[in-house]
Amino acid sequence: MHPISRARFEALAGYSRLPSAALFGREFAWYESEDGRFVATIVVDTDSEFVAIVLAPDMQERLRALMADPGHLDAASAQAAMERFVAANANSDYDELRRQDDDTRAPVDFFTPVVKASRLHPDFRSLAENRGYVPARAVIERMMRWYDDIDGNFVEQFQTTGFDARMWELYLFAALKESNLAIDRPNPAPDFLASGLAGTLAVEATTINPSVVDGKPAPSARPAPAEDASAYRHHYLPIRYAGPLTFKLGKKDWLHSDAAGHPFAIAIQDFHDYMSMTYSGSALPEYLYGLRHESHTDPSGHLDVTPVRVKQHRWNNKKVDSGFFNQPDAENVSAVIFNALGTISKFDRMGVQAGFGRDDVELVHVGTVADPDADAGAPQMFREVVSMQSKEMWGDGMHVFHNPHPLHPLDPRVLPYAAHHRLRADGQLETKARKPPLIASRTAIVVKT
């Protein structure tokens, strides 16, 4: 057994952890066998004693505990117990050893096509075949062992027309698990019922998709370089958010018995155009709160932000009322969640960080992060070559916009790694986050020759 990073352990076995584990101890060391058949962690419990835990994949390839040996007075003793268990079972019947009482299903192969090649989504083909996405494939394969396919068609949709929506759901699953939440998948809704020590949250996922004309994707509107892009930012983009959000509002999924009485959130991602999530995020709070925040810098260098009420968004013949949180029944939506970084590139970077990268491929992550200076008029730029020393989290880039008057308020501790935004009485948005929030980014895949 050799030491591994926490990031690798999380990618391999983090999905098996129960939220209550945090009450009984703290993990501080992680291990993996040379042949990959065993993974282990050492925990120091509330009595300052050490516990050795060894895991192995069950018959569905989900890493689960085989042994928990408590009562050790120091970490070295716990590590020795772990080594003895692995050595004692090195030559045993591995399938019989790792079999669990409830793993009756065979593992699913998510990347072998289940439809004709002509039906495969081009992004799925890239994910399945491109060596630049090897880290993402490794992360997704292990994650999807734990992901319940409620509708029975996840693999087909993941490979075809539903690729973007399914990737967004997988991202939400990873971010919720990282927040130490146990996840149920109620049928028929909502998509996630996530419960942890700080409370329970019901989440319904949705996406902004390309417009369809005569059954085919239609080009999206874009301002010409010489045109004023203001109307595009303040009218066209908010209207794109309005469609999926009002549709989800009309479904009233908070009424299902599993969600009743809990905070309910809609998680939305923008796939309406190429890289649209990287530039449309500012339109979301404008539509949600019906406020546009205009800024200018005075002669002393102080940044002044003025909230301006917005009544409607208009684009060509379409118009929608602004202020999603002011609509009838919207008090049932505790928050709206968005993450411009919740795409396949995030999975690729997390895979490299977990040790699934290749020597002949390099990922370069560039983007913008909020400037902590209150008088800054623009975000800061960042650039990083992704490595096993990177510290990105699934929650990085997640923005939670809280309803000003929710029926069931969402405790920010449920999603501790997100940036939480609230509307103050003076019309200003107040943001609380554990570090300056990521806003948008791109990842370049550099294939070495």
N, C-alpha and C positions, 0 to 999 in steps of 0.2 A: 504494500500500500504506500502511495506517495502523496504528499500534500498537493491540494489543488486550491484554486481561488474560490471565494464565495460565489463569484459570478458564474463559474462553471458548475458548482454544486446547485445553484438555483436553476440553471438551464436543464440539469439532469433530473433533479429530485425535488425542487422547490414546490412543485405542484402537489406533492403528497402531504405537505405540512398543514396541520390544523391551526386555526387562529389561537386556540387555547394554549398552544405550546409556549407562547410568549409569557404566560403566567407562571410557568414552572421552571424555566431555565433560559440560558443564553448560549447559542452556538458560537464557538470561537475558533474551531479548526475543522477542516474538511479534507477528505482523502478519496482516492480512487485507485483501484488495483490496476496493475500493468495491462492486464487483458481486458479491462473494462467491465468485468462481470460483477464487481462489487463497488459500492460507494459507501462512505461512512462519514459521520460527524461526531465530534465530542462536544458535550453540553455540560455547562456548569449550572447546577440547579440552585434553588433558593436557599438550600442548606449548605451551599458552598462545597457540595460533593460533585464528582464528575461522573458523567454517564457516557458510555460508548454505544453508539447506534450504528448498525450495519444494514444497508439496504441492497436490494437486487431487483431487477425487472421481473414483474410477474409475467404470466403467459400472454398478457396484452401489452407487454413492454412498458409498463408503468412501474417506476421505481418505488418500492415499498419496503418497510422495515422487516428484517429477518430476525434481528437480535437487538435487545436493549439491555445493557449490563450496567446497573447503577451502583452507587455506594463507594466509588473510588475516591481516595483522599487526594490524589493529584492527577494531572493530565497524563503523565507518563504511564501510570498504572492503567488508566482507561485506554490509552493507545495500545498497551501490551495486550489487554483483553480483546481489543478489536483485531489485532494481528493474529492472536491465537485462534479466534473464531474463523477468520478467513483461511488460515493455514489448515485447520482441521477439516474444512469443507472444500478444499481445493480440488480434491479428487473424488468428491461425492457426485451423486446423480444431480446435476445442476438443475434440470427441469423439475425434478421432484422437490428439490430444496426451495426453489423460488415460486412454486405453485401456491396460490392463495385460494381460499374457499369460494370466493365470489368472482374469480376471473375465468368465466366460462366461455367468453368470446375470443376468437382469434384476433391478432393485431391487424389493423387495416393499413394497406399500402396506399398512402395518399398521393403519391406522385406517379404511379403507373396509370396511364390514361384509361378511363372507363368509357370514353366516347371516341368517335372517329377523329382523326387528326384535324380535319377541316373545322371541327367544332371547338377545338381548344382555344382558350383565350390567349392572345399573344403574350401577355404578361405571365401567365402560368407557364407557357413554353419557356420563357426566359428563366423563370424560377427553377424549373425542372431540369433545364439543360445547360444553362450558362454557368461556367466555373466561377464567375464572380459572385454567384448567389449560393455557393456551397455552404457558407456559414448560416445563411437564412434557412436553407433546407434543413440543416441539422437541428436548429432551434425549433422549427415548426414541426418536424417529425416527432420530437419528444413531447412538445406541448400538446399536440393533437391526440396523443394517447389518452389524455385526461379530459378532452373536450367532448361533451355529450352531444351526439348528433340527434337532436330531438325530432327533426323532420325526416330523417332518413335519407336526405339527398345532399348532405354537406359536400361530399367528395365530388359529385357531379357538378354542383354549382361552383365549387372552388376551382374546378378545372375549366369552366365555361363562362357563361354570361354573368354569374354571380361572383366572379373572382374578387373584385374590389370590395364588395359588401362583406364577403367572408373574411378577407384579410383584416378589415376594420373590426369585425367581431373577435378575431383572434388577438388583435392588439388589445382590445378592451379586456379580454380574458386574462392576458398576461399582466396588464396594469392592475387589475383588481386582485389577482393573486399576490402580486408584489406588495400590495397594501395590506397583506395579512387578512384576507377575506376568504371565507368559505363560499363556494359558488354553487348554486342550484340553477337548473335550467327548466323553469316551469313550462308546462304545455297547456294552452297555446301561447301564453305571454305572461310576463315580459321576457326579454331575451336573457336577462341575468337577474338573479336574486342573490345579492352579495351580503354576507353577514360576518361581522367581526366584533371585536371588543368594544368599539365605539358606536355600534348600531348596525342597522340593516338598510341597504339601499337597493331599490329596484331600478334597473337600467334597461331602456329600450334603445336599440341601435338603429340608425338610419344613415343614408348617404344621399348626396346630391349627384345625380347621374347625368350623362349627356342628354341633350334634347333629342327626341326621336321624331322624324318626319317620314311618313310613308313606310314605317317599319324599319328605318335605317337611322343610325346616329347622324345628327345634323351638326354642322360647324357651330361653335359657340360664338356669341358676339364678342368682339374685342375692339377697343378704340384704335384708330389709326395713330401712328406715331406723332403726327402733327396736331391731333385733336386733343381737346381738354378731356382728360380721363375722369374728371369729377363725377359726371353723370353715370359713368360706368361703375365707379366705386360706390357711389351713394344711392344708386337706384337699381341698376341691373344685378349687382352681386347680392344685395339684401333680398331681392325678389327670388333669387335662386335658393337662398336659405329658407324663405317663407314657405315654399311648396312642401318640402318634406316635413318641416316642423308642424305646420297646420294640419297636415294629413295625420301625423302621429297624435296630435292633440284631439282630433276627431275620433280616433279609435278608442280613446279612454281606457288604455290598458291598466291604469292605476286601479280600476274597479275589480280586476281579477283577484280572487281570494288570496293568492300568494303575495300580491303587492299591497293589498289594502292596509291602510294604517301606517305605511312606511314612506319615507321620502322617495320620490319618483323622479328620475332624470332621463332626459333624452340625450344620447350621445350621437353627434352628427359629424360626418367627414365629407369633404368636398372633392368629388372625382369628376366634376362636370366638364373639365378640360385638362389638357396636359399640364401637370404641376399646379393646378388651380389652387390646391390647398396652401401653397406657399405664399399666395398674395391676396387671398380672399378673406383671411381671418378677421381683419379689421371691420368688415361689413357685418359680421355676426352680432357684436354687442350693439351696434347702431340699430339693427332691426329688433333685437330682443328688448331693449329699453326705450326705443323711440327717441334716442338722443344722439346727436352728433357732437363730438368734442373737438372744437376748433382751438388751435393753439398758436400763440405768437410769443416772441421774446421781446421784452421791453428793453430800453436802453441800458439798464443796469445788468442785463444778462439773465434776468429772472423769467422763467417760462410760465406764461399765464394760459390756463386752459379754461375755455368757456363752454359750458354745455348749451346746446341749441336744440330746442324741441323739433322733432320731425313727425309730421302727421302721416304722410304717404310716401311711397316709393313708386315712381312711374318710369316705364320703359316701353316705348312704342305704344301699343294699345293695351298694355297690361299695367294694372296698378294694384297695390296691396296696402292696407293700413299698416303703419309702423307700430312697434311696441307689442311684440309677441306676448310678453308677460302681462299685458293689460287686457288681453282677449278673454272672453267668457270661458270659464273652466281652466284657465291657465294657472290659477292658484294651486291646482293639483300637480303641476310640474315644478318640483323644488329647484331644479337647476338644469342648465344645458351645458353639455361637455363637448369640448373640441380639442383636437391636437393635430396641428399641421404636420407633425413628425410621425404620426401613427400610420406609417406606410411600410412597404416591403423593405425600404432602406433601413428602417429602424431594426427590423429583424436581422438584417445583414450585419449591422454594427454590433448588435447584442451578441450575435454568433461569434464574431471575431473576438470580442471581449471575453467570451466564455471558452476560448481556445479552439474554436472550430475553423479558424482561418487557414488559408493556404499560403505557402511561401512565395508563390508566383502571382499573388493578387494582393493589391493594397487598396484600402478604402480611405478616401480623404473627405472629411466631413467639414463643410463650410456653411455658415449661416449667420443669423442675428440673434442676439440675446438682449433683454431689457437692460437699459443703463440704470444703475441704482441712483444716479444723480438726479434729484428731483427737477433740476433745470435743464436736463439733457433734452435736446429736440429730436434726437434720432437714436435708434438702438445701436449697440456695439456689435462689431463684426467679430467672428471667431473662425479659426481654422485648426483642424486637428487631424493628424494621421492616426486612424483608429488602431488600437493595439490591445493586448491583454491587460495593460495598465490603465486603460480608459475607465472612467467612472460613470458612464451614462446609466440612467435608470429608465424603466418603462414609463414611469410617471413624468419624466422630463418632457417638457413641451405641452403637457396637459393643462388646459385652462377650464375652470369651472365657473360659469356665470350663474350666480345665485338669483333666484326670484326675489324681488323686494317684499312680496307679501305671500309667502307660501303657506299652504295648509299644513304641510309637514316639513319644517326646516331641515336642511341637510347639515349635519355636523361636519365641519371640515376635517376632523380627525379620521373620518371614514376614508378619505382620500388624502393622506398626509403628504404625498410627494407632488401634488398638483398645485398650481397657482389658483387661488380663490379670489374671485372678483365680486364685490358687492356695491350696489348703488346707494350712495349716501343721500340724505335729505336735501343737500344742496346741489344734487345732480351730478356730482363727481363720482368717478369709479374708484373705489378703494381696493387695492390688491395686497394680499398677504401670501407670501411664498417662502419656502425654506431657503431659497437662493434665487438670484435673478432669473426669471423665467425665459426659457428658449421660446423664440417666436416662430421662426421658420428656418429651414435648412435644405441643403442638397448634399448628396453623397456621390462623389466620383469614384468609379471602379477602375483602378489602374491595373491592367494586366501586364506583367513584366515579361519581356522576351529575352 
